[in-house]
Amino acid sequence: MSEERFFLYDDIEETKTRFVSFMGESQRFDLAIISSGRHYGKQIVLDMQSNRFAIVGSDDLEEPGYIEYAYRLNEEEASELRSFLYEVV
């Protein structure tokens, strides 16, 4: 028996994706940065090495521990990623 699916939303939206890879002091970052109008000017940043992602805006970069928590990075690794993301978000 089939149950009806209750959708909260089902939207299709044009996006722009930037793929970037860089080597930090202790780790390589392979990122997909997805921009759309969906998240109030923030980007979805996927770290393809760790299979982790977060919705990131400049306010999130200022939030202590956010990048460390979202990507499970130590302070030094998070600092490298945060430094790059300041340039793109």
C-alpha positions in Angstrom: 0.0 0.0 0.0 1.4 3.4 -1.0 1.4 6.2 1.4 1.1 9.8 0.2 4.3 11.8 0.7 3.9 15.1 2.6 6.4 17.6 1.1 7.4 20.7 3.1 8.8 22.0 -0.2 10.0 20.7 -3.6 11.7 23.5 -5.5 14.1 23.5 -8.4 16.5 26.4 -8.4 19.4 27.5 -10.6 22.7 27.3 -8.8 26.3 28.3 -9.4 29.0 25.9 -8.2 32.7 26.6 -7.8 35.1 23.7 -7.4 38.4 24.6 -5.7 41.2 22.5 -4.3 44.1 23.9 -2.2 46.7 22.5 0.1 47.0 23.9 3.6 49.9 23.4 6.0 48.5 20.1 7.2 45.6 19.1 5.0 44.3 19.3 1.4 40.9 20.9 0.9 38.7 19.9 -2.0 35.6 22.1 -1.9 32.4 22.6 -3.9 30.9 26.0 -3.1 27.3 26.2 -4.2 25.6 29.6 -4.5 21.8 30.1 -4.9 19.2 32.4 -3.6 17.9 29.8 -1.2 20.0 30.5 1.9 19.8 34.3 2.2 23.2 35.0 0.5 25.0 32.2 2.2 26.8 29.4 0.4 26.7 25.6 0.8 30.3 24.6 1.2 31.0 20.9 0.7 34.3 19.4 1.7 34.6 16.5 -0.6 37.6 15.0 1.3 35.6 14.6 4.5 32.1 14.3 3.1 31.0 17.2 5.3 29.1 20.4 4.4 27.8 23.5 6.0 25.8 26.6 5.1 28.3 29.4 5.5 28.1 33.1 5.5 30.4 35.8 6.8 28.6 35.8 10.1 29.3 32.1 10.5 33.0 32.6 10.0 32.9 35.0 13.0 31.2 32.5 15.2 33.8 30.8 17.5 34.1 27.1 16.8 31.6 26.9 13.9 34.1 25.8 11.3 35.8 23.5 13.7 32.5 21.8 14.6 31.0 21.7 11.1 34.0 20.2 9.4 35.5 18.4 12.5 38.8 20.2 12.1 41.3 21.2 14.7 42.0 24.9 15.3 44.9 25.1 12.8 43.0 23.4 10.0 39.9 25.4 10.6 42.0 28.6 10.5 43.2 27.7 7.0 39.7 26.9 5.8 38.3 30.0 7.4 41.0 32.2 5.8 40.0 30.9 2.4 36.3 31.2 3.0 36.6 34.9 4.0 37.7 35.5 0.4 34.6 33.7 -1.2 31.6 34.2 1.1 
